[in-house]
């Protein structure tokens, strides 16, 4: 799969079910967790990017598009920082 334009394919890291001693139910994760983290798998052809394949990024979860293969597509501008 090759993303189009300024989109990037990311393999998301599983979200934690526990924060400190607080357990977050699956039904609440989508509304409580606003960022995602994952490794870049593929980069679109829409210009020059400041990230590379294999980088781990934190991104705005509201911008992600979930794919059937477990990957998510995010626009380049949704990346908050690179680890």
N, C-alpha and C positions, 0 to 999 in steps of 0.2 A: 504494500500500500504506500503510495506516495501522496502526501498532503498537497493540496492545491494552494497557490498563493502564499499568504503569510501565516498559514497554519502549521502547527508542529504536532507530531504524534508523540504521546507520552505514555509510558507504562506506569500507572499510578501505584504508589506505595500504599498498602492497606492502612486504613485509619485506625487509630487506637480506640479501644472500647472502654478504656478507663483513663481518667485524668485525676491523678492523686488517688484519693479514696472514692471518688465519684465514678459510678459506672454509667456510661452513656448508652441508652437503648438504641438499637438499630433504627427504629422509627424516628428518632430525634437527630440522628447524625446529619442528615441532609440540611436541616434548618440551623443546626448549631455550629457545624464546622464549615467555615467560609473559605478556607484555603486547602489546596491539595499539594501533594509532593510526589514527584516521580522522576524517572530517568527518560531523557529524550531518546526516542527510537528512530525517528525520521523527521526531516525538515523539508518544508515546501520550497517551491522555486520562486517565491515572490520578492526576492531582494536579498540584501545582506543582513545576516543575523549575528547577534553578539553571543550566541550559544552554539554548542557543537553536539553532535550525536554522542551520547554517553553522559552528558552533564546531568546533574540532579538539580531540578528547579522547584521552586515553590510558586504556585500560580493561583489566580482567583478561580475558585471552584464554580462560581456562577457562569463563567465563560466556557466551561468544558462541554463537549459533545461526546457522549458515551458511544463507543463502537461495540459491535457484537463480539469482537475478539478480545475484549478486556482492556483495550487501549482507549485513550481519550484524545480528542483533537482540541487544541487550544490555539487562539490567535497569539501571535508573538507579543502583542501589547499586554496580554494577561499575565505574563511572567513578572513576578514581584522581585525575585532575586535568584541567583545561582549559588548553589552550595559548593 
